[in-house]
């Protein structure tokens, strides 16, 4: 997608958001956020642009960011992980055997 189209989409999100839909605050900021996408046993961390409410933390993603997250989810679910690099290990709690 061209940079001008991306900027136009971001401007549309900004223009339509004068206040947070969730809490009503007008304290909104455009910034990069990290989103986690899971596919099977794999998890991908993606940085995407979002409009974030400083009051409640609600995040509003432009269409381009949503498409990137959806594509990453499809790729990971299909085992297409070649474009991602390993960052470390993801650990989850083990079930309590006594429980």
Residue pairs with C-beta under 8 A, 6 or more apart in sequence:
1 64
6 62
6 64
9 62
9 63
9 64
10 30
10 49
10 62
12 62
13 51
13 60
13 62
14 30
14 51
17 28
17 51
17 60
18 26
19 25
19 26
19 28
20 26
20 27
20 28
20 53
20 55
20 56
20 58
21 58
22 53
22 56
22 58
23 53
23 55
23 56
23 58
25 53
25 54
25 55
25 56
27 53
27 54
27 55
28 51
28 52
28 53
28 54
29 51
29 52
29 54
30 49
30 50
30 51
30 52
31 49
31 50
31 52
32 47
32 48
32 49
32 50
33 47
33 48
33 49
33 50
33 52
33 59
34 45
34 46
34 47
35 45
35 46
35 47
35 48
35 65
35 69
36 43
36 44
36 45
36 46
37 43
37 44
37 45
37 46
37 69
37 72
37 73
37 76
38 44
38 73
38 76
39 72
39 73
39 74
39 75
39 76
39 77
39 78
40 76
40 77
40 79
42 76
42 81
43 76
43 90
44 72
44 76
44 81
44 84
45 87
46 68
46 69
46 72
48 61
48 65
48 68
48 69
49 61
49 62
49 64
49 65
50 59
50 60
50 61
50 62
50 65
51 59
51 60
52 58
52 59
52 60
53 59
61 69
75 81
75 83
76 84
